[in-house]
Amino acid sequence: MEFMREGGLFMWVMLAVALGACAGAIARRASNGARIAASGAFACLALGMVGLSAGLASTSAAAQTFAASERADILAAGIRESINNSVFGALLALALGAAALTLGRARARAA
């Protein structure tokens, strides 16, 4: 849970998008479930990069308010927390990509 808390809002948005893509892919399995899962994978990657960028921007802005001796520690903590967004987005994209590949192969076999 610490991982999600540190990552912030974008992590929860990514989780919601991934769950929605899974639900949509399952519901539309026969027709275009693979496309929905692939779109969810792309959205999770994009949200991960947006979360990373937003986290780094806010970290660098906040670090300016601290003394020079504390900036390195603040930047290190902020970067670590911001990286959580890209890691989580990549993991979700990997899972959704595997689902898209599986659904696509199942559809090709059925045709």
C-alpha positions in Angstrom: 0.0 0.0 0.0 3.0 2.3 0.6 3.8 1.9 -3.1 0.4 3.3 -4.1 0.4 6.0 -1.5 3.8 7.3 -2.6 2.8 7.3 -6.3 -0.2 9.5 -5.8 -3.4 10.1 -7.8 -2.1 8.9 -11.2 -1.5 5.4 -9.7 -5.2 5.1 -8.7 -6.3 6.4 -12.1 -4.1 3.8 -13.8 -5.6 1.1 -11.7 -9.1 2.2 -12.6 -8.2 2.4 -16.3 -6.7 -1.1 -16.2 -9.7 -2.6 -14.4 -12.0 -0.9 -16.9 -10.0 -2.3 -19.8 -10.1 -5.8 -18.3 -13.9 -5.6 -17.8 -14.4 -4.3 -21.3 -12.1 -6.9 -22.8 -13.9 -9.7 -21.0 -17.3 -8.3 -22.0 -16.3 -8.0 -25.6 -14.1 -11.0 -25.8 -15.5 -12.4 -29.0 -15.5 -9.1 -31.0 -12.8 -6.7 -30.0 -11.5 -7.6 -26.6 -7.9 -7.6 -27.7 -8.2 -4.1 -29.0 -9.7 -2.9 -25.7 -7.0 -4.6 -23.7 -4.3 -3.1 -26.0 -5.8 0.4 -25.7 -5.8 0.0 -21.9 -2.2 -1.0 -22.0 -1.3 2.1 -24.0 -3.4 4.3 -21.7 -1.6 2.9 -18.6 1.8 3.6 -20.2 0.8 7.1 -21.1 -0.6 7.7 -17.6 2.6 6.3 -16.0 4.6 8.8 -18.0 2.3 11.7 -17.1 2.5 10.7 -13.5 6.2 10.5 -13.6 6.5 14.0 -15.3 4.0 15.6 -12.9 5.9 14.1 -9.9 9.3 15.3 -11.1 7.9 18.7 -11.8 6.4 19.1 -8.4 9.5 17.6 -6.7 11.8 20.1 -8.4 9.5 23.0 -7.6 9.3 21.9 -4.0 13.0 21.4 -3.7 13.7 25.0 -4.4 12.0 26.0 -1.1 14.5 24.0 0.9 18.1 24.8 1.9 20.8 23.7 -0.4 22.0 21.1 2.1 18.6 19.4 2.2 17.8 19.5 -1.6 19.6 16.3 -2.5 17.6 14.3 0.0 14.3 15.9 -1.1 15.1 15.3 -4.7 16.0 11.7 -4.1 12.8 11.0 -2.2 10.7 12.8 -4.9 12.3 10.9 -7.7 11.8 7.6 -6.0 8.1 8.4 -5.5 7.7 9.6 -9.1 9.3 6.5 -10.5 6.5 4.4 -8.9 4.2 5.8 -11.5 6.2 4.5 -14.5 6.9 1.2 -12.8 3.2 0.6 -12.1 2.2 1.8 -15.6 4.6 -0.6 -17.2 3.4 -3.5 -15.0 -0.2 -2.8 -15.9 0.7 -2.4 -19.6 2.5 -5.7 -19.5 -0.5 -7.5 -18.0 -2.9 -5.9 -20.4 -0.6 -6.5 -23.4 -0.5 -10.2 -22.5 -4.2 -10.3 -22.2 -4.6 -8.6 -25.6 -2.2 -11.1 -27.2 -4.1 -14.0 -25.6 -7.4 -12.7 -26.7 -6.1 -12.0 -30.2 -4.8 -15.5 -30.6 -8.0 -17.0 -29.3 -10.0 -15.0 -31.8 -7.7 -16.0 -34.7 -8.1 -19.7 -33.7 -11.9 -19.3 -33.6 -12.1 -17.8 -37.0 
